[in-house]
Amino acid sequence: MKILIAKTAGFCMGVRRAVEMVLEAPEKHEGPICTYGPLIHNPQVLGLLEEKGITVCDRIPPSGRGTILIRAHGVPPDAKEGLAAAGFKVIDATCPRVIRVQTIIRKHAAKGYASIIIGDREHPEVIGLKGYAGENGYVAATLEDLQQLPRFEKAIIVAQTTQNTRLYEAIKTWAASHVPHYDIYDTICDSTEKRQAEVQCLAAQVDAVVVVGGKESGNTQRIYEVARSTGKPAFHVETEEELDLDALAHFRQVGVTAGASTPNWQIKKVCRALESAPYRRVTGWRRTLYRFQRGLLLTNLYVALGAGGLSYASMQLQGLHHFLPHGLVAMLYVLSMHLLNHLTGGEADRYNDPGRANFYQRYKRPLAVMALAGGAGGLGIAMGAGPLPFGLLLVMSLLGLSYNLNILPAFVSGGRYRRIKDIPGSKTFLIAAAWGLVTAVMPALSENGRIGPDTLAALVWTVGLVFGRTAFFDLLDMQGDRLVGRETLPIVLGAKRSMYLLKLSLVLLIVLPVLTSALGLSTSLGYFLVIIPASMLVVITSFEQGKLMPGARLEFLTESHFILAGIIGVVWAIITIGHP
């Protein structure tokens, strides 16, 4: 099954802003923290906020304390005043697009205009907008509703920001000929317009469309309506559990889109479920191969093999040839550290990869034994390589073990940075540095007892590659990481800046091995290893263009680059020195 994901699927700007404001509220404002009404129309996000102690206030109490955030849909102005009068500190998380419509209505209401709102009468946004119109506010859900309204001397027509674009275009056409003196404003959010237009294009490319989002979400419902109107089979689900996988397994190409209030991690869950759908119908080697591939990723054995491949390529760049002990150390160390990280700090996996989270919960003990055995095995082999490599690996292992532990007193930085992982952006750099040290520096210390220019060249190359790999995965996991308070590099810099930095680093890594080989700082293998960053750049660009989707296949493809580096190193060694 080929799965195509709409570029606009997931949180819109307004929803993302509101969610981030609420998640940051406990650190910035006095508690308790609550929202006035459900923040957005997505049960999964609301459930998450509830887990974090952020409650929902459905009415204005006589008195209150703490901080209350206005929902993304907005509220009538008297509601804001009532909340402030009750004693709450009021934080307005209303979507800026909705605020624009509120401003238009308020300005015209002050001049005696009637305000006609095209939207759903019971929708919170419409209720809020009508509050700004006062007694001269009217709601029309259809063209017929508008036609039945009195003719006003002065009136404006606005739309709910998530309204169906086709309906609003029909209303604008009718109004232009029948009530030309009315002022009409284009207030449908451009995100809504793009999503509705995109789902039509998406439907033309696939056999079926899956729309992910809350059943109470107006914009999700309209995307689903547009999908159905194309004539292609359309499915509206809130979670992956609602998917009819037996029915979907028959389709060769499935398009996935989502409403503006649907988090990326929920979309990823649905895509992972769809990814496995064809294997429900098949038996034999295809199903076995899929399970084997997924098992290699979940256990981090494939990541460990990648560390071995990268270690071999790095050693050949330096002209080092005793691979076996150094490669085993790299593989065992990486396996141990990655397993321990998921076992002790995998709260983000609940959203980024729930399948992985369930796997680690189910097999916690054997995975812990594997992690400890791997770490001990790596240290044992390093001990035979000399005191310097052993000491370096021991320090790295201790740092890895303490990564998820509270090692600083609570009074330091207000208790915010008690763990190494709490340092903003630390994950990406530390993982890259650890891989670089174990694949490039330790072999050189073992065999030469020193770090020369060739080692530094190999170190920069390996660190750069692992940085690119880790930063890319962090980009995919941004929402899940943000939800659990993890400040990865993409969260600190933003998605666009991080993607630019990632691409730039890969371009430099294409140039670096060629330059170091030409200058004699590394072997001629550098001329051939340009394939690795170039291929990674192609994969990342393809993902950015929507040609590759998040999931096991993308993860497997990305991790395979390090194994490929090892294979290229083996071929080069056979050709140049006669043996690997």
C-alpha positions in Angstrom: 0.0 0.0 0.0 1.3 3.5 -0.9 0.2 6.2 1.5 0.2 9.8 0.6 -0.1 12.4 3.3 -1.5 15.9 2.7 1.0 18.7 3.2 -1.4 20.7 5.2 -2.5 17.9 7.5 -2.3 18.6 11.2 -2.2 21.6 13.5 -2.9 24.9 11.9 -1.1 28.0 13.1 -3.9 29.0 15.5 -4.3 25.6 17.1 -0.5 25.1 17.4 -0.3 28.5 19.1 -3.1 27.7 21.6 -1.6 24.3 22.5 1.8 25.8 23.0 0.4 28.6 25.2 -1.4 26.1 27.4 1.6 23.8 27.7 3.9 26.7 28.7 1.3 28.2 31.1 2.4 26.1 34.2 5.9 27.5 33.9 4.9 31.1 33.2 1.7 31.7 35.2 0.2 31.1 38.6 -1.7 27.9 38.9 -4.1 26.2 38.9 -4.3 26.3 35.1 -7.5 25.7 33.2 -9.1 26.6 29.9 -12.5 28.2 29.3 -14.2 25.5 27.4 -12.3 22.7 25.5 -9.2 24.3 24.1 -9.7 22.6 20.7 -12.0 20.0 19.2 -9.7 17.0 19.7 -10.4 14.4 22.5 -6.8 13.1 22.4 -5.2 16.4 23.0 -7.7 17.3 25.7 -7.0 14.0 27.4 -3.3 14.8 27.4 -3.9 18.3 28.9 -6.1 16.6 31.6 -3.2 14.3 32.4 -1.0 17.3 32.9 -3.5 18.8 35.4 -5.0 21.4 33.0 -8.7 21.3 33.5 -11.7 22.7 31.6 -14.0 25.3 33.0 -17.4 25.3 31.3 -19.0 28.2 33.1 -18.0 31.4 34.8 -17.9 30.8 38.6 -18.7 33.5 41.2 -15.0 33.4 42.2 -11.9 31.8 40.9 -8.1 31.7 41.2 -5.1 30.9 39.1 -4.9 31.2 35.3 -7.6 30.6 32.7 -6.9 30.4 29.0 -9.4 31.4 26.3 -10.0 28.6 23.9 -8.7 28.9 20.3 -12.3 29.4 19.0 -12.7 32.6 21.1 -15.5 33.7 23.4 -17.9 36.6 23.6 -16.4 39.7 25.1 -18.7 39.6 28.2 -17.2 36.1 29.0 -13.7 37.6 29.1 -14.9 40.3 31.4 -16.7 37.8 33.7 -13.7 35.6 34.0 -11.5 38.6 35.0 -14.1 39.8 37.4 -14.2 36.3 39.0 -10.5 36.6 39.9 -8.8 34.7 37.2 -5.8 35.8 35.3 -7.1 35.6 31.7 -4.7 34.6 28.9 -6.2 34.9 25.4 -5.3 31.9 23.2 -7.9 32.8 20.6 -6.7 32.1 17.1 -5.4 35.4 15.4 -7.6 34.6 12.4 -10.7 34.5 14.6 -9.6 37.7 16.3 -9.6 39.4 12.9 -13.2 38.4 12.4 -14.1 39.6 15.9 -12.5 43.0 15.1 -14.4 43.4 11.9 -17.7 42.6 13.6 -17.0 44.9 16.6 -16.0 47.8 14.4 -19.1 47.6 12.2 -21.4 46.9 15.2 -20.3 50.2 16.7 -21.5 51.9 13.5 -24.9 50.3 13.6 -24.3 47.5 11.0 -26.0 44.2 11.3 -23.6 41.3 11.3 -24.5 38.1 9.4 -22.3 35.2 10.3 -22.2 32.2 8.0 -21.6 29.2 10.2 -22.9 26.6 12.6 -25.1 28.2 15.3 -23.8 26.0 18.1 -20.2 26.2 17.2 -18.1 28.0 19.9 -16.5 30.3 17.4 -19.8 31.4 16.0 -21.2 32.0 19.5 -18.2 34.1 20.3 -18.5 36.1 17.1 -22.1 36.7 17.7 -21.3 38.2 21.1 -19.3 41.0 19.4 -22.3 41.9 17.2 -24.6 42.5 20.2 -28.3 42.6 19.4 -27.6 43.0 15.6 -25.9 39.6 15.2 -27.5 36.9 13.0 -26.3 33.4 12.0 -27.0 31.6 8.7 -26.0 28.0 8.2 -27.1 27.8 4.6 -28.0 30.0 1.7 -31.7 29.4 2.5 -31.2 30.8 6.0 -29.6 33.9 4.6 -32.4 34.4 2.1 -35.0 34.3 5.0 -33.3 37.1 6.9 -34.7 40.6 6.8 -33.1 43.0 4.3 -30.9 45.4 6.4 -30.1 49.0 5.5 -26.5 48.3 6.6 -25.0 44.9 7.0 -21.8 42.8 6.7 -21.4 39.2 5.9 -18.6 37.2 7.4 -17.8 33.5 7.6 -16.9 31.2 10.3 -13.1 30.7 9.7 -13.6 26.9 9.1 -16.6 27.3 6.8 -17.0 25.3 3.6 -15.5 27.4 0.8 -18.0 26.3 -1.8 -20.9 27.3 0.3 -19.4 30.7 1.1 -18.7 31.3 -2.6 -22.3 30.5 -3.5 -23.5 32.9 -0.7 -21.1 35.7 -2.0 -22.5 35.2 -5.5 -26.1 35.5 -4.3 -25.4 38.5 -2.1 -23.6 40.4 -4.9 -26.8 40.3 -7.0 -29.5 40.5 -4.3 -28.0 42.6 -1.6 -25.2 44.5 -3.3 -25.0 47.1 -0.6 -23.9 44.5 2.0 -20.2 44.5 2.8 -18.8 41.0 2.4 -15.5 39.9 4.0 -13.4 36.9 3.1 -12.8 35.5 6.6 -12.4 31.8 5.9 -8.9 30.9 7.1 -6.4 30.3 4.3 -5.4 27.1 6.1 -9.0 25.9 5.8 -9.1 26.8 2.1 -5.8 25.0 1.4 -7.0 21.9 3.2 -10.2 21.7 1.3 -8.5 22.3 -2.0 -5.7 19.9 -1.2 -8.1 17.0 -0.3 -9.7 17.3 -3.7 -6.3 17.0 -5.4 -5.3 14.2 -3.1 -8.5 12.2 -3.8 -7.6 12.4 -7.5 -4.3 10.5 -6.9 -5.5 7.8 -4.6 -8.1 5.0 -4.3 -9.4 6.1 -0.9 -9.1 9.0 1.6 -8.7 8.8 5.4 -9.6 12.0 7.3 -8.2 12.1 10.9 -9.7 14.4 13.5 -12.2 14.9 16.2 -15.9 14.1 15.4 -16.8 17.5 16.9 -14.3 19.4 14.8 -16.0 21.6 12.3 -13.1 22.0 9.9 -12.4 18.2 10.0 -16.1 17.5 9.2 -15.9 19.8 6.2 -12.7 18.2 4.9 -14.5 14.9 5.2 -17.5 16.3 3.3 -15.2 17.5 0.5 -13.4 14.1 0.4 -16.8 12.3 0.0 -17.9 14.7 -2.7 -15.1 13.5 -4.9 -16.7 10.1 -5.2 -13.7 8.3 -3.7 -14.3 6.1 -0.6 -13.7 8.3 2.4 -13.2 7.4 6.1 -13.4 9.8 9.1 -11.6 8.5 12.2 -10.5 10.0 15.4 -7.9 7.3 16.2 -6.2 4.4 14.5 -8.5 2.0 16.4 -11.4 3.2 14.3 -9.8 2.2 11.0 -11.4 -0.6 9.1 -8.1 -2.2 8.1 -9.7 -5.1 6.4 -11.5 -2.8 4.0 -8.6 -0.5 3.6 -6.1 -3.3 2.9 -7.7 -3.7 -0.6 -6.7 -0.3 -1.7 -3.3 0.2 -3.4 -3.0 3.9 -2.7 -4.6 5.7 0.3 -4.5 9.4 1.0 -4.4 10.7 4.6 -5.4 14.2 5.7 -6.4 15.7 8.9 -8.2 18.6 10.5 -6.5 21.7 11.9 -6.9 20.4 15.5 -5.4 17.0 14.8 -1.9 16.5 16.3 0.9 15.0 14.1 1.4 12.1 16.5 -2.2 11.1 16.0 -1.7 11.2 12.2 1.5 9.1 12.6 -0.5 6.5 14.6 -3.0 6.2 11.8 -0.3 6.0 9.1 1.6 3.3 11.0 -1.7 1.3 11.3 -2.3 1.7 7.5 1.3 0.7 6.8 0.6 -2.6 8.4 -2.8 -3.1 6.8 -1.6 -5.0 3.7 0.2 -7.5 5.9 -3.1 -8.5 7.5 -4.0 -10.2 4.2 -0.7 -11.8 3.3 1.2 -14.6 4.8 4.6 -16.0 4.1 7.8 -14.1 3.5 6.3 -10.7 3.0 4.7 -10.7 6.4 7.7 -12.2 8.0 10.0 -9.6 6.4 7.8 -6.7 7.6 7.8 -8.1 11.2 11.6 -8.7 11.0 12.2 -5.2 9.8 10.0 -3.7 12.5 11.7 -5.9 15.2 15.1 -4.8 14.2 14.1 -1.1 14.6 12.2 -1.6 17.9 15.1 -3.5 19.5 17.6 -1.0 18.2 19.6 -3.9 16.7 19.5 -2.1 13.3 20.8 1.1 14.9 23.6 -0.9 16.4 24.5 -2.5 13.0 24.5 1.1 11.7 27.0 2.1 14.3 29.2 -0.9 13.3 29.0 0.2 9.6 29.9 3.8 10.5 32.8 2.6 12.7 34.2 0.6 9.8 34.0 3.5 7.3 35.5 5.8 9.8 38.4 3.4 10.5 39.1 3.0 6.8 39.1 6.8 6.4 41.9 6.9 8.9 43.8 3.9 7.5 43.0 1.7 10.5 42.3 -2.0 9.9 41.6 -3.9 13.1 37.9 -3.5 12.9 36.4 -6.3 14.9 37.0 -5.2 18.5 36.4 -1.5 17.8 33.3 -2.3 15.7 31.9 -4.5 18.5 32.5 -1.7 21.0 30.6 0.8 18.9 27.7 -1.6 18.3 27.4 -2.7 21.9 27.7 0.9 23.3 25.1 2.3 20.9 22.7 -0.6 21.5 23.0 -0.2 25.2 22.5 3.6 25.3 19.6 3.6 22.9 17.8 0.8 24.8 18.3 2.5 28.1 17.1 5.8 26.8 13.8 4.3 25.6 13.4 2.3 28.8 14.0 5.3 31.2 12.9 8.3 29.2 10.5 7.1 26.6 7.5 9.2 27.6 7.5 10.9 24.2 7.2 7.6 22.5 3.5 7.5 23.7 2.8 10.1 21.0 5.7 9.8 18.5 5.6 6.0 18.3 3.0 4.3 20.5 3.9 0.9 19.0 7.5 1.3 20.3 6.2 2.5 23.7 4.0 -0.6 24.0 6.9 -2.8 22.9 9.2 -1.5 25.6 6.5 -1.7 28.2 5.7 -5.3 27.3 9.4 -6.5 27.1 10.9 -4.2 29.7 12.9 -6.9 31.5 14.6 -8.7 28.6 15.3 -5.3 27.0 16.9 -4.1 30.2 19.0 -7.2 30.4 20.1 -6.7 26.8 21.0 -3.1 27.5 23.1 -3.9 30.6 24.7 -6.9 28.9 25.6 -4.7 25.8 27.1 -2.0 28.0 29.1 -4.5 30.1 30.3 -6.3 26.9 31.4 -3.0 25.3 33.4 -2.0 28.4 34.9 -5.5 28.7 36.2 -5.3 25.1 37.4 -1.7 25.6 39.4 -2.8 28.6 41.6 -4.9 26.4 42.2 -2.0 24.1 44.0 0.0 26.8 43.3 2.3 29.7 42.7 5.4 27.6 39.9 3.9 25.4 38.4 2.1 28.4 38.4 5.3 30.4 36.7 7.3 27.6 34.0 4.6 27.1 33.4 4.4 30.9 32.9 8.2 31.1 30.6 8.1 28.1 28.6 5.2 29.6 28.2 7.0 32.9 27.0 10.1 31.1 24.5 8.0 29.1 23.2 6.4 32.2 22.7 9.7 33.9 21.1 11.4 30.9 17.5 10.8 32.2 18.3 11.1 35.9 17.9 14.1 38.2 21.6 15.0 39.0 21.3 18.7 40.0 19.5 20.0 43.1 16.0 21.4 42.6 17.1 25.0 43.4 19.4 25.1 40.3 17.7 27.0 37.5 14.4 26.8 39.4 14.5 23.0 39.1 14.0 23.2 35.3 17.4 21.8 34.2 18.0 18.9 36.7 18.7 16.3 34.0 21.1 16.5 31.1 18.2 15.8 28.8 16.5 19.0 30.1 19.2 21.2 28.5 17.6 22.6 25.4 18.9 21.0 22.2 21.3 18.7 24.2 19.9 15.4 22.8 20.9 16.0 19.2 24.4 17.2 19.9 25.2 14.6 22.6 24.0 11.6 20.6 26.1 12.9 17.6 29.2 13.5 19.8 28.9 10.0 21.5 28.6 8.2 18.1 31.6 10.2 16.8 33.8 9.4 19.8 33.0 5.7 19.8 33.3 5.2 16.0 36.2 7.6 15.2 38.2 8.5 18.3 38.3 5.3 20.2 39.8 3.2 17.4 42.5 5.8 16.8 43.4 5.9 20.5 43.5 2.1 20.7 45.8 1.7 17.7 47.8 4.9 17.6 47.5 6.3 21.1 46.9 9.8 19.7 44.4 11.9 17.8 45.7 13.2 14.5 44.3 15.3 11.6 42.9 12.1 10.0 41.0 11.3 13.2 39.6 14.8 13.4 38.5 14.6 9.8 36.7 11.3 10.5 35.2 12.6 13.7 33.7 15.7 12.0 32.2 13.5 9.3 30.7 10.9 11.6 29.4 13.5 14.0 27.8 15.4 11.1 26.1 12.3 9.8 24.7 11.3 13.1 23.7 14.9 13.8 21.7 14.9 10.5 20.0 11.6 11.3 19.1 12.6 14.9 17.9 16.1 13.9 15.7 14.6 11.2 14.0 12.2 13.6 13.6 15.1 16.1 11.8 17.1 13.4 9.4 14.1 12.9 8.8 13.9 16.6 8.4 17.7 17.4 4.8 17.6 18.6 5.3 14.5 20.8 8.5 16.0 22.3 6.8 19.3 22.9 3.8 17.7 24.7 6.1 16.0 27.2 8.3 19.2 27.6 11.3 17.9 25.8 13.2 20.8 24.2 14.9 19.3 21.2 16.8 21.3 18.7 13.9 21.7 16.3 11.7 22.9 19.2 14.4 25.5 20.2 15.1 26.7 16.7 11.8 26.0 14.9 11.1 23.5 12.2 12.2 25.8 9.2 15.5 26.8 10.7 16.2 23.2 11.8 15.5 21.9 8.3 17.7 24.6 6.8 20.5 23.7 9.3 20.1 20.0 8.6 20.3 20.4 4.8 23.3 22.8 5.1 25.2 20.3 7.3 24.6 17.5 4.7 25.8 19.7 1.9 29.0 20.4 3.9 29.4 16.7 4.5 29.3 16.0 0.8 32.3 18.4 0.4 34.2 17.4 3.5 35.4 13.9 2.6 36.4 15.0 -0.9 38.4 17.8 0.5 40.1 15.8 3.2 41.0 13.0 0.7 42.4 15.6 -1.7 44.5 17.1 1.0 45.8 13.7 2.2 44.1 14.0 5.6 42.1 10.8 4.9 42.2 7.9 2.5 40.7 7.9 -1.0 37.6 6.3 0.5 36.4 9.9 1.1 35.7 10.3 -2.6 33.2 7.5 -2.4 31.6 8.3 0.9 29.9 11.4 -0.5 27.2 9.0 -1.5 26.0 8.8 2.1 25.2 12.5 2.9 24.0 13.0 -0.7 21.5 10.1 -0.3 20.4 11.4 3.1 19.7 14.8 1.5 17.6 13.1 -1.2 15.6 11.2 1.5 15.0 14.3 3.6 14.0 16.4 0.5 11.6 13.7 -0.6 10.0 13.6 2.8 9.7 17.4 2.7 8.0 17.2 -0.7 5.5 14.5 0.6 7.0 11.7 -1.4 8.0 9.8 1.7 5.8 9.4 4.8 6.7 9.0 8.4 6.8 5.4 9.6 8.9 2.3 9.8 10.0 2.4 6.2 11.3 5.9 6.4 13.1 5.1 9.7 14.6 1.9 8.2 15.7 3.8 5.1 17.3 6.6 7.2 19.2 4.1 9.5 20.4 2.1 6.5 22.7 4.9 5.4 25.2 4.0 8.1 25.2 0.3 7.1 25.7 1.5 3.5 28.7 3.5 4.6 30.2 0.2 6.0 29.4 -1.6 2.8 31.1 1.1 0.7 34.1 0.8 3.0 34.3 -2.9 2.6 34.1 -2.7 -1.2 36.8 0.0 -1.3 39.1 -2.0 1.0 38.8 -5.1 -1.2 39.6 -3.1 -4.3 42.5 -1.0 -2.8 44.2 -3.3 -0.3 42.9 -6.7 -1.3 40.9 -7.5 1.8 38.2 -5.9 4.0 
